[in-house]
Amino acid sequence: MRRSEFDRAVADEFQGRATAVVTDLVLTQVGGRTAAEAIEAGVPPREVWLALCDELDVPAERRYGVGRIEPRRR
């Protein structure tokens, strides 16, 4: 997962709360950091995304493959 995919996934899942979720919520799975701090420290965005999902009880069907842009049609 790229950072841009992480950003899209967070925005899609948490909508108006997205900024607060990334900057305020402390995640034990990524060393007691916020999502923003974890990414800044080099934790892969995919790992941070899954930690957010675990913490906020995002259903499994909305965890995988989110944030990806659909491939361009030729």
NORGIDA-V388617 format. One record per residue. N is the residue number from 0. RES is the residue in three letters. SS is DSSP state (H for helix, E for strand, C for the rest). D_LAST is the distance of its C-alpha to the last C-alpha in Angstrom with 1 decimal. Layout:
# NORGIDA-V388617
n;res;ss;d_last
N;RES;SS;D_LAST
N;RES;SS;D_LAST
This chain:
# NORGIDA-V388617
n;res;ss;d_last
0;MET;C;23.9
1;ARG;C;23.5
2;ARG;H;25.8
3;SER;H;23.1
4;GLU;H;22.2
5;PHE;H;25.9
6;ASP;H;26.4
7;ARG;H;23.7
8;ALA;H;25.3
9;VAL;H;28.8
10;ALA;H;27.9
11;ASP;H;26.3
12;GLU;H;29.2
13;PHE;H;32.2
14;GLN;H;31.2
15;GLY;H;34.3
16;ARG;H;36.0
17;ALA;H;33.3
18;THR;H;35.1
19;ALA;H;38.4
20;VAL;H;37.0
21;VAL;H;35.7
22;THR;H;38.8
23;ASP;H;41.7
24;LEU;C;41.2
25;VAL;E;42.8
26;LEU;E;41.2
27;THR;H;43.6
28;GLN;H;40.8
29;VAL;H;39.8
30;GLY;C;43.4
31;GLY;C;44.6
32;ARG;E;42.2
33;THR;E;40.0
34;ALA;H;36.2
35;ALA;H;36.1
36;GLU;H;39.0
37;ALA;H;37.5
38;ILE;H;34.2
39;GLU;H;36.3
40;ALA;C;38.4
41;GLY;C;35.5
42;VAL;C;35.0
43;PRO;C;31.4
44;PRO;H;29.5
45;ARG;H;28.8
46;GLU;H;32.5
47;VAL;H;33.3
48;TRP;H;30.9
49;LEU;H;32.5
50;ALA;H;35.9
51;LEU;H;35.2
52;CYS;H;34.0
53;ASP;H;37.2
54;GLU;H;39.4
55;LEU;C;38.1
56;ASP;C;37.6
57;VAL;C;33.9
58;PRO;C;33.2
59;ALA;H;31.5
60;GLU;H;28.6
61;ARG;H;27.7
62;ARG;C;28.1
63;TYR;C;25.3
64;GLY;C;21.7
65;VAL;C;22.4
66;GLY;C;21.3
67;ARG;C;17.9
68;ILE;C;14.9
69;GLU;C;12.3
70;PRO;C;9.3
71;ARG;C;6.4
72;ARG;C;3.8
73;ARG;C;0.0
